[in-house]
Amino acid sequence: MILTCILIIICVSEITLCFTFPTPNKYYLWLPSWKAIFKPYPGIMPGVTGNVVFKTNSEGVRGDELTDKQRIKILAVGGSTTECLYIDQQKTWPYILQNNLSSAYRQDVWVGNIGRSGLSTTGNLIELKYLLPQYRKIDLIIALVGFNDFQSALLNTFIQNNLKSDREKIEMVFVKHPSRIGRFYENSALWKIMQKFINYYSRRNKGIVEDTAGSWYIGARNARKRASQTSNNLPDLTSSLTVFENNINEMIDLAKERSIRIIFLTQPYIWNKNLTPAEKDLLWFGFTDDKKNYYSVAALANGLKKFNLRLAEVCKRRNVECIDLESIIPQDTSVFYDDVHFNEGGCLKVADVVTGYLVGRGENKIPAPI
């Protein structure tokens, strides 16, 4: 009798949840039509002012709605330096680029921001593989990549994540996606709700949990200052660089299959030998697995430069465009509020560099739509 009651409750709950939380028929990087307000703690992020609005459209993309009025459609791909989480929507470099190009071309341009904190090229590949078929014809992909590949290589997770199945990668990248065929219980609404809670609570004690005020930066920076050891010697990056190169090649292949132009950007950084004490206080990256030992500024600059150089080499070999932001962007707080993340001035600079590349010679480098 008790077993029968339990089965009835499970069945009723499953039916209710299926109607309440229907399985999406698309892939969503963020929740669709979502809005959040961030209020960065004063002084934590030099060059970031006021409250920050973060909005997604009905496709779960940070950006305006994608409509037939937009004659040129661009996707900005990458990690947190594309996402610009703590930068107000209209001050992010993808949004400024959208406005710049709309003005330069005198027609509506759409730039959808599908950058996501923590995503390496492994995740970016999954984004392009599953999102491109959902959108109206994309004319251009702009990919700012390399940093998360490098940082995860320092933690020995880059190659591990790359070896995961597509199914595991999809779970890692998208907040909502179509259910996939698997064991019967994995497709039930109850199982999925349970998994959401398990994943949420397991993440709370792992890595960095970003908050609306950005106050976690205080702890992250203090942890670097308290480091018991700072190393100048990087681990062997050979295998990680090979995986990175393969991922870049696959991203290029995906773009070419759909006749989409793709432009890569190297990742700039603040690390240099002339950092002021105030600038050093902003640093928090370069942590290792034990969170007590860190890599030096010189080691970090050397390591990320290897990824930037490999990106440039692949682009040259594949005859694909690459803008070397590393050699253009100043290495100070006029651009960065920490190791690699752009403040409002940095976003403006990046957008201006890309705009200048696309239209600076009076050429419409993005083919005009027919």
C-alpha positions as a Markdown table, in Angstrom:
| # | Residue | x | y | z |
|---|---|---|---|---|
| 1 | Met | 0.0 | 0.0 | 0.0 |
| 2 | Ile | 2.8 | 2.4 | 1.0 |
| 3 | Leu | 4.7 | 1.5 | -2.2 |
| 4 | Thr | 1.6 | 2.2 | -4.3 |
| 5 | Cys | 1.2 | 5.6 | -2.7 |
| 6 | Ile | 4.8 | 6.5 | -3.3 |
| 7 | Leu | 4.5 | 5.5 | -7.0 |
| 8 | Ile | 1.4 | 7.6 | -7.4 |
| 9 | Ile | 3.1 | 10.6 | -5.7 |
| 10 | Ile | 6.1 | 10.2 | -8.0 |
| 11 | Cys | 3.9 | 9.9 | -11.1 |
| 12 | Val | 1.8 | 13.0 | -10.2 |
| 13 | Ser | 5.0 | 14.9 | -9.4 |
| 14 | Glu | 6.6 | 14.0 | -12.7 |
| 15 | Ile | 3.5 | 15.1 | -14.7 |
| 16 | Thr | 3.3 | 18.4 | -12.7 |
| 17 | Leu | 7.0 | 19.1 | -13.3 |
| 18 | Cys | 6.8 | 18.2 | -17.0 |
| 19 | Phe | 4.2 | 20.9 | -17.4 |
| 20 | Thr | 5.9 | 23.4 | -15.0 |
| 21 | Phe | 9.4 | 22.9 | -16.4 |
| 22 | Pro | 9.0 | 21.8 | -20.0 |
| 23 | Thr | 12.0 | 20.4 | -21.8 |
| 24 | Pro | 13.4 | 23.2 | -24.0 |
| 25 | Asn | 13.8 | 22.6 | -27.7 |
| 26 | Lys | 16.8 | 24.9 | -28.0 |
| 27 | Tyr | 20.2 | 25.4 | -26.4 |
| 28 | Tyr | 20.4 | 28.3 | -24.0 |
| 29 | Leu | 23.7 | 29.7 | -22.7 |
| 30 | Trp | 21.8 | 31.9 | -20.2 |
| 31 | Leu | 18.2 | 31.9 | -19.1 |
| 32 | Pro | 16.1 | 33.5 | -21.9 |
| 33 | Ser | 14.8 | 37.1 | -21.2 |
| 34 | Trp | 16.7 | 37.3 | -18.0 |
| 35 | Lys | 17.8 | 40.5 | -16.2 |
| 36 | Ala | 20.1 | 41.0 | -13.3 |
| 37 | Ile | 21.5 | 44.0 | -11.5 |
| 38 | Phe | 25.1 | 44.0 | -10.2 |
| 39 | Lys | 26.3 | 46.6 | -7.8 |
| 40 | Pro | 30.1 | 46.4 | -7.7 |
| 41 | Tyr | 31.6 | 47.2 | -4.3 |
| 42 | Pro | 33.3 | 50.7 | -4.5 |
| 43 | Gly | 37.0 | 50.5 | -5.3 |
| 44 | Ile | 37.1 | 46.8 | -6.1 |
| 45 | Met | 37.1 | 47.3 | -9.9 |
| 46 | Pro | 39.0 | 50.4 | -11.0 |
| 47 | Gly | 37.3 | 51.9 | -14.0 |
| 48 | Val | 33.9 | 50.3 | -13.3 |
| 49 | Thr | 31.2 | 52.8 | -12.3 |
| 50 | Gly | 27.6 | 52.6 | -11.1 |
| 51 | Asn | 25.2 | 49.7 | -11.2 |
| 52 | Val | 25.6 | 47.1 | -13.9 |
| 53 | Val | 22.7 | 45.8 | -15.9 |
| 54 | Phe | 23.0 | 42.3 | -17.3 |
| 55 | Lys | 20.2 | 41.3 | -19.8 |
| 56 | Thr | 19.6 | 38.4 | -22.1 |
| 57 | Asn | 17.3 | 38.2 | -25.1 |
| 58 | Ser | 14.7 | 35.5 | -25.8 |
| 59 | Glu | 17.5 | 33.3 | -27.1 |
| 60 | Gly | 19.5 | 33.4 | -23.8 |
| 61 | Val | 22.2 | 35.6 | -25.4 |
| 62 | Arg | 23.5 | 38.8 | -23.8 |
| 63 | Gly | 22.4 | 41.3 | -26.3 |
| 64 | Asp | 19.5 | 42.8 | -28.2 |
| 65 | Glu | 16.8 | 40.7 | -29.8 |
| 66 | Leu | 17.8 | 39.2 | -33.1 |
| 67 | Thr | 15.4 | 40.4 | -35.8 |
| 68 | Asp | 15.1 | 40.6 | -39.6 |
| 69 | Lys | 15.9 | 44.3 | -39.3 |
| 70 | Gln | 19.5 | 43.7 | -38.5 |
| 71 | Arg | 21.4 | 43.4 | -41.8 |
| 72 | Ile | 24.7 | 42.3 | -40.3 |
| 73 | Lys | 24.8 | 39.6 | -37.6 |
| 74 | Ile | 27.9 | 38.9 | -35.4 |
| 75 | Leu | 28.6 | 36.6 | -32.5 |
| 76 | Ala | 31.2 | 37.5 | -29.9 |
| 77 | Val | 32.7 | 34.3 | -28.5 |
| 78 | Gly | 35.0 | 33.6 | -25.5 |
| 79 | Gly | 35.2 | 33.5 | -21.8 |
| 80 | Ser | 34.8 | 36.1 | -19.1 |
| 81 | Thr | 36.8 | 38.8 | -21.0 |
| 82 | Thr | 34.1 | 38.6 | -23.7 |
| 83 | Glu | 31.2 | 38.1 | -21.2 |
| 84 | Cys | 32.1 | 41.3 | -19.3 |
| 85 | Leu | 30.0 | 40.2 | -16.3 |
| 86 | Tyr | 30.6 | 43.3 | -14.2 |
| 87 | Ile | 30.3 | 45.8 | -17.0 |
| 88 | Asp | 27.0 | 47.4 | -17.8 |
| 89 | Gln | 25.3 | 46.0 | -20.9 |
| 90 | Gln | 25.8 | 49.1 | -23.1 |
| 91 | Lys | 29.4 | 49.5 | -22.0 |
| 92 | Thr | 30.7 | 46.0 | -22.9 |
| 93 | Trp | 33.0 | 45.8 | -25.8 |
| 94 | Pro | 30.5 | 43.7 | -27.9 |
| 95 | Tyr | 27.7 | 46.2 | -27.4 |
| 96 | Ile | 30.0 | 49.2 | -28.2 |
| 97 | Leu | 31.2 | 47.4 | -31.3 |
| 98 | Gln | 27.6 | 46.9 | -32.3 |
| 99 | Asn | 26.9 | 50.7 | -32.0 |
| 100 | Asn | 30.2 | 51.5 | -33.8 |
| 101 | Leu | 29.5 | 49.3 | -36.8 |
| 102 | Ser | 25.8 | 50.3 | -37.0 |
| 103 | Ser | 27.0 | 53.9 | -37.3 |
| 104 | Ala | 29.9 | 53.2 | -39.7 |
| 105 | Tyr | 27.8 | 51.0 | -42.0 |
| 106 | Arg | 24.6 | 53.0 | -41.6 |
| 107 | Gln | 22.6 | 49.9 | -41.2 |
| 108 | Asp | 21.5 | 47.9 | -38.2 |
| 109 | Val | 24.2 | 45.5 | -36.9 |
| 110 | Trp | 23.6 | 42.9 | -34.2 |
| 111 | Val | 26.4 | 41.7 | -32.0 |
| 112 | Gly | 25.3 | 38.8 | -29.7 |
| 113 | Asn | 27.6 | 38.2 | -26.7 |
| 114 | Ile | 28.0 | 34.4 | -26.0 |
| 115 | Gly | 31.1 | 34.8 | -23.8 |
| 116 | Arg | 30.8 | 32.9 | -20.6 |
| 117 | Ser | 33.0 | 32.9 | -17.5 |
| 118 | Gly | 35.3 | 29.9 | -17.3 |
| 119 | Leu | 34.8 | 28.6 | -20.9 |
| 120 | Ser | 37.9 | 27.6 | -22.7 |
| 121 | Thr | 37.9 | 26.8 | -26.4 |
| 122 | Thr | 36.5 | 23.4 | -25.5 |
| 123 | Gly | 33.3 | 25.1 | -24.4 |
| 124 | Asn | 33.4 | 27.6 | -27.2 |
| 125 | Leu | 33.4 | 24.8 | -29.7 |
| 126 | Ile | 30.2 | 23.4 | -28.1 |
| 127 | Glu | 28.6 | 26.8 | -28.2 |
| 128 | Leu | 29.2 | 27.2 | -31.9 |
| 129 | Lys | 28.3 | 23.6 | -32.7 |
| 130 | Tyr | 24.9 | 23.9 | -31.1 |
| 131 | Leu | 24.0 | 27.6 | -31.3 |
| 132 | Leu | 24.9 | 28.4 | -34.9 |
| 133 | Pro | 22.1 | 26.2 | -36.3 |
| 134 | Gln | 19.5 | 28.0 | -34.1 |
| 135 | Tyr | 20.3 | 31.6 | -35.3 |
| 136 | Arg | 19.5 | 33.4 | -38.5 |
| 137 | Lys | 22.5 | 33.5 | -40.8 |
| 138 | Ile | 25.6 | 34.8 | -38.9 |
| 139 | Asp | 28.0 | 36.9 | -40.9 |
| 140 | Leu | 30.9 | 37.0 | -38.6 |
| 141 | Ile | 32.3 | 35.3 | -35.5 |
| 142 | Ile | 34.8 | 37.3 | -33.3 |
| 143 | Ala | 36.6 | 35.0 | -30.8 |
| 144 | Leu | 38.6 | 36.3 | -27.9 |
| 145 | Val | 40.2 | 33.1 | -26.6 |
| 146 | Gly | 43.2 | 31.7 | -24.8 |
| 147 | Phe | 43.1 | 32.8 | -21.2 |
| 148 | Asn | 40.9 | 30.1 | -19.8 |
| 149 | Asp | 42.8 | 27.5 | -21.8 |
| 150 | Phe | 45.9 | 28.7 | -20.1 |
| 151 | Gln | 44.6 | 29.0 | -16.6 |
| 152 | Ser | 42.9 | 25.6 | -16.7 |
| 153 | Ala | 46.2 | 24.1 | -18.1 |
| 154 | Leu | 47.8 | 25.4 | -14.9 |
| 155 | Leu | 45.2 | 23.5 | -12.9 |
| 156 | Asn | 45.5 | 20.3 | -15.1 |
| 157 | Thr | 41.8 | 20.5 | -16.0 |
| 158 | Phe | 42.0 | 21.7 | -19.6 |
| 159 | Ile | 42.9 | 18.3 | -21.2 |
| 160 | Gln | 40.5 | 16.5 | -18.8 |
| 161 | Asn | 37.6 | 18.7 | -19.9 |
| 162 | Asn | 38.5 | 18.3 | -23.5 |
| 163 | Leu | 38.2 | 14.5 | -23.2 |
| 164 | Lys | 34.7 | 14.7 | -21.8 |
| 165 | Ser | 31.8 | 13.5 | -24.0 |
| 166 | Asp | 29.7 | 16.0 | -25.9 |
| 167 | Arg | 26.9 | 15.3 | -23.5 |
| 168 | Glu | 29.1 | 16.2 | -20.5 |
| 169 | Lys | 30.3 | 19.4 | -22.3 |
| 170 | Ile | 26.7 | 20.4 | -23.1 |
| 171 | Glu | 25.9 | 20.2 | -19.4 |
| 172 | Met | 28.9 | 22.3 | -18.6 |
| 173 | Val | 28.1 | 25.0 | -21.1 |
| 174 | Phe | 24.3 | 25.4 | -21.3 |
| 175 | Val | 21.8 | 26.2 | -18.6 |
| 176 | Lys | 18.9 | 24.8 | -20.6 |
| 177 | His | 19.0 | 22.3 | -23.5 |
| 178 | Pro | 17.0 | 19.6 | -25.2 |
| 179 | Ser | 17.0 | 16.3 | -23.3 |
| 180 | Arg | 19.2 | 13.6 | -24.8 |
| 181 | Ile | 18.4 | 9.9 | -25.1 |
| 182 | Gly | 19.8 | 8.1 | -22.1 |
| 183 | Arg | 18.7 | 5.9 | -19.2 |
| 184 | Phe | 15.0 | 6.4 | -18.5 |
| 185 | Tyr | 15.4 | 8.2 | -15.2 |
| 186 | Glu | 17.8 | 10.7 | -16.7 |
| 187 | Asn | 15.0 | 12.1 | -18.8 |
| 188 | Ser | 12.6 | 12.5 | -16.0 |
| 189 | Ala | 11.8 | 16.0 | -14.7 |
| 190 | Leu | 12.3 | 14.8 | -11.0 |
| 191 | Trp | 15.8 | 13.6 | -11.8 |
| 192 | Lys | 16.7 | 16.8 | -13.6 |
| 193 | Ile | 15.5 | 18.9 | -10.7 |
| 194 | Met | 17.5 | 16.8 | -8.3 |
| 195 | Gln | 20.6 | 17.2 | -10.5 |
| 196 | Lys | 20.2 | 21.0 | -10.5 |
| 197 | Phe | 20.3 | 21.0 | -6.7 |
| 198 | Ile | 23.2 | 18.6 | -6.5 |
| 199 | Asn | 25.2 | 20.6 | -9.0 |
| 200 | Tyr | 24.4 | 23.9 | -7.3 |
| 201 | Tyr | 25.4 | 22.7 | -3.8 |
| 202 | Ser | 28.5 | 20.9 | -5.1 |
| 203 | Arg | 29.7 | 24.0 | -6.8 |
| 204 | Arg | 29.3 | 26.2 | -3.7 |
| 205 | Asn | 32.5 | 24.7 | -2.2 |
| 206 | Lys | 34.5 | 24.6 | -5.4 |
| 207 | Gly | 36.3 | 27.4 | -7.1 |
| 208 | Ile | 35.0 | 31.0 | -7.2 |
| 209 | Val | 31.5 | 31.9 | -6.5 |
| 210 | Glu | 30.8 | 35.3 | -8.1 |
| 211 | Asp | 28.5 | 37.7 | -6.3 |
| 212 | Thr | 26.6 | 40.8 | -7.4 |
| 213 | Ala | 28.9 | 43.1 | -5.5 |
| 214 | Gly | 32.1 | 41.4 | -6.6 |
| 215 | Ser | 33.2 | 41.3 | -3.0 |
| 216 | Trp | 34.8 | 37.8 | -3.7 |
| 217 | Tyr | 37.6 | 39.7 | -5.3 |
| 218 | Ile | 38.8 | 40.7 | -1.8 |
| 219 | Gly | 39.3 | 37.1 | -0.8 |
| 220 | Ala | 40.8 | 36.1 | -4.1 |
| 221 | Arg | 43.4 | 38.9 | -4.1 |
| 222 | Asn | 44.2 | 38.3 | -0.4 |
| 223 | Ala | 44.8 | 34.7 | -1.2 |
| 224 | Arg | 47.5 | 35.6 | -3.7 |
| 225 | Lys | 49.1 | 38.0 | -1.3 |
| 226 | Arg | 49.3 | 35.2 | 1.3 |
| 227 | Ala | 50.8 | 32.7 | -1.1 |
| 228 | Ser | 53.4 | 30.6 | 0.6 |
| 229 | Gln | 55.3 | 30.2 | -2.6 |
| 230 | Thr | 55.5 | 32.1 | -5.9 |
| 231 | Ser | 57.0 | 30.1 | -8.8 |
| 232 | Asn | 58.7 | 31.3 | -11.9 |
| 233 | Asn | 58.6 | 27.8 | -13.5 |
| 234 | Leu | 55.5 | 26.9 | -15.4 |
| 235 | Pro | 54.4 | 23.3 | -16.0 |
| 236 | Asp | 54.9 | 21.7 | -19.4 |
| 237 | Leu | 52.3 | 23.3 | -21.6 |
| 238 | Thr | 53.0 | 21.3 | -24.7 |
| 239 | Ser | 50.0 | 19.0 | -24.6 |
| 240 | Ser | 47.6 | 21.8 | -23.6 |
| 241 | Leu | 48.9 | 24.0 | -26.5 |
| 242 | Thr | 48.3 | 21.1 | -28.9 |
| 243 | Val | 44.7 | 20.7 | -27.6 |
| 244 | Phe | 44.2 | 24.5 | -27.9 |
| 245 | Glu | 45.5 | 24.4 | -31.5 |
| 246 | Asn | 43.1 | 21.5 | -32.4 |
| 247 | Asn | 40.2 | 23.4 | -30.9 |
| 248 | Ile | 41.1 | 26.5 | -32.9 |
| 249 | Asn | 41.2 | 24.5 | -36.0 |
| 250 | Glu | 37.8 | 23.0 | -35.3 |
| 251 | Met | 36.3 | 26.4 | -34.6 |
| 252 | Ile | 37.7 | 27.5 | -38.0 |
| 253 | Asp | 36.2 | 24.4 | -39.7 |
| 254 | Leu | 32.8 | 25.0 | -38.1 |
| 255 | Ala | 32.8 | 28.6 | -39.4 |
| 256 | Lys | 33.9 | 27.6 | -42.9 |
| 257 | Glu | 31.2 | 24.9 | -43.1 |
| 258 | Arg | 28.6 | 27.6 | -42.7 |
| 259 | Ser | 30.5 | 30.2 | -44.8 |
| 260 | Ile | 30.9 | 32.4 | -41.8 |
| 261 | Arg | 33.9 | 34.8 | -41.5 |
| 262 | Ile | 35.8 | 34.3 | -38.3 |
| 263 | Ile | 38.3 | 36.7 | -36.7 |
| 264 | Phe | 40.3 | 35.8 | -33.6 |
| 265 | Leu | 41.7 | 38.2 | -31.0 |
| 266 | Thr | 44.7 | 37.4 | -28.8 |
| 267 | Gln | 44.2 | 37.9 | -25.1 |
| 268 | Pro | 45.9 | 41.0 | -23.6 |
| 269 | Tyr | 46.9 | 41.2 | -19.9 |
| 270 | Ile | 48.2 | 43.6 | -17.3 |
| 271 | Trp | 51.2 | 41.5 | -16.3 |
| 272 | Asn | 54.4 | 43.4 | -16.8 |
| 273 | Lys | 57.7 | 44.1 | -14.9 |
| 274 | Asn | 56.7 | 47.7 | -14.3 |
| 275 | Leu | 53.5 | 47.0 | -12.3 |
| 276 | Thr | 52.9 | 49.5 | -9.5 |
| 277 | Pro | 52.1 | 48.3 | -6.0 |
| 278 | Ala | 48.5 | 49.3 | -6.5 |
| 279 | Glu | 48.3 | 47.3 | -9.7 |
| 280 | Lys | 49.9 | 44.3 | -8.0 |
| 281 | Asp | 47.2 | 44.5 | -5.4 |
| 282 | Leu | 44.6 | 43.9 | -8.1 |
| 283 | Leu | 46.0 | 40.5 | -9.2 |
| 284 | Trp | 44.5 | 37.2 | -8.2 |
| 285 | Phe | 45.1 | 34.7 | -11.0 |
| 286 | Gly | 47.9 | 32.1 | -11.3 |
| 287 | Phe | 46.6 | 29.9 | -8.5 |
| 288 | Thr | 47.5 | 26.2 | -8.4 |
| 289 | Asp | 45.5 | 23.2 | -7.2 |
| 290 | Asp | 46.4 | 23.6 | -3.5 |
| 291 | Lys | 45.5 | 27.4 | -3.7 |
| 292 | Lys | 48.6 | 28.2 | -1.6 |
| 293 | Asn | 51.2 | 28.3 | -4.4 |
| 294 | Tyr | 50.9 | 30.8 | -7.2 |
| 295 | Tyr | 52.8 | 31.6 | -10.4 |
| 296 | Ser | 54.7 | 34.8 | -10.7 |
| 297 | Val | 53.7 | 37.7 | -12.9 |
| 298 | Ala | 56.6 | 36.9 | -15.3 |
| 299 | Ala | 55.6 | 33.3 | -15.5 |
| 300 | Leu | 51.9 | 34.2 | -16.2 |
| 301 | Ala | 52.9 | 36.6 | -18.9 |
| 302 | Asn | 55.2 | 34.1 | -20.5 |
| 303 | Gly | 52.6 | 31.3 | -20.4 |
| 304 | Leu | 49.7 | 33.3 | -21.9 |
| 305 | Lys | 52.0 | 34.7 | -24.6 |
| 306 | Lys | 52.6 | 31.1 | -25.7 |
| 307 | Phe | 48.9 | 30.6 | -26.2 |
| 308 | Asn | 48.6 | 33.9 | -28.1 |
| 309 | Leu | 51.5 | 33.0 | -30.3 |
| 310 | Arg | 50.0 | 29.6 | -31.0 |
| 311 | Leu | 46.7 | 31.2 | -32.0 |
| 312 | Ala | 48.5 | 33.6 | -34.3 |
| 313 | Glu | 50.4 | 30.7 | -35.9 |
| 314 | Val | 47.3 | 28.7 | -36.6 |
| 315 | Cys | 45.5 | 31.7 | -38.0 |
| 316 | Lys | 48.4 | 32.4 | -40.4 |
| 317 | Arg | 48.6 | 28.8 | -41.5 |
| 318 | Arg | 44.8 | 28.6 | -42.1 |
| 319 | Asn | 44.7 | 32.0 | -43.7 |
| 320 | Val | 42.3 | 33.3 | -41.0 |
| 321 | Glu | 42.3 | 36.8 | -39.6 |
| 322 | Cys | 43.8 | 37.5 | -36.2 |
| 323 | Ile | 43.9 | 40.9 | -34.4 |
| 324 | Asp | 46.8 | 40.9 | -31.9 |
| 325 | Leu | 45.2 | 42.8 | -29.0 |
| 326 | Glu | 48.2 | 41.7 | -26.8 |
| 327 | Ser | 50.5 | 44.1 | -28.7 |
| 328 | Ile | 48.0 | 46.9 | -28.9 |
| 329 | Ile | 46.2 | 47.2 | -25.5 |
| 330 | Pro | 48.0 | 49.2 | -22.7 |
| 331 | Gln | 49.0 | 47.1 | -19.6 |
| 332 | Asp | 47.6 | 49.3 | -16.9 |
| 333 | Thr | 44.4 | 50.2 | -15.0 |
| 334 | Ser | 43.2 | 52.4 | -17.8 |
| 335 | Val | 42.1 | 49.1 | -19.4 |
| 336 | Phe | 42.1 | 46.4 | -16.7 |
| 337 | Tyr | 40.5 | 46.1 | -13.3 |
| 338 | Asp | 42.5 | 42.9 | -12.5 |
| 339 | Asp | 44.9 | 40.6 | -14.4 |
| 340 | Val | 42.9 | 40.3 | -17.7 |
| 341 | His | 39.4 | 41.6 | -17.3 |
| 342 | Phe | 38.5 | 44.9 | -19.0 |
| 343 | Asn | 37.0 | 47.9 | -17.2 |
| 344 | Glu | 34.9 | 50.4 | -19.1 |
| 345 | Gly | 37.9 | 52.1 | -20.6 |
| 346 | Gly | 39.2 | 48.7 | -21.7 |
| 347 | Cys | 36.0 | 47.7 | -23.4 |
| 348 | Leu | 35.9 | 51.0 | -25.3 |
| 349 | Lys | 39.5 | 50.4 | -26.4 |
| 350 | Val | 38.9 | 46.8 | -27.6 |
| 351 | Ala | 35.7 | 47.8 | -29.5 |
| 352 | Asp | 37.6 | 50.7 | -31.1 |
| 353 | Val | 40.5 | 48.4 | -32.2 |
| 354 | Val | 38.1 | 45.9 | -33.8 |
| 355 | Thr | 36.0 | 48.7 | -35.4 |
| 356 | Gly | 39.2 | 50.3 | -36.8 |
| 357 | Tyr | 40.3 | 46.9 | -38.2 |
| 358 | Leu | 36.9 | 46.4 | -39.9 |
| 359 | Val | 36.2 | 49.9 | -41.3 |
| 360 | Gly | 39.4 | 51.9 | -40.7 |
| 361 | Arg | 40.5 | 51.6 | -44.3 |
| 362 | Gly | 37.0 | 52.6 | -45.6 |
| 363 | Glu | 36.3 | 49.0 | -46.5 |
| 364 | Asn | 33.1 | 47.1 | -45.6 |
| 365 | Lys | 35.0 | 44.0 | -44.5 |
| 366 | Ile | 31.8 | 42.2 | -43.6 |
| 367 | Pro | 30.1 | 41.4 | -46.9 |
| 368 | Ala | 26.9 | 43.5 | -47.4 |
| 369 | Pro | 23.8 | 41.2 | -47.3 |
| 370 | Ile | 22.1 | 40.5 | -50.6 |
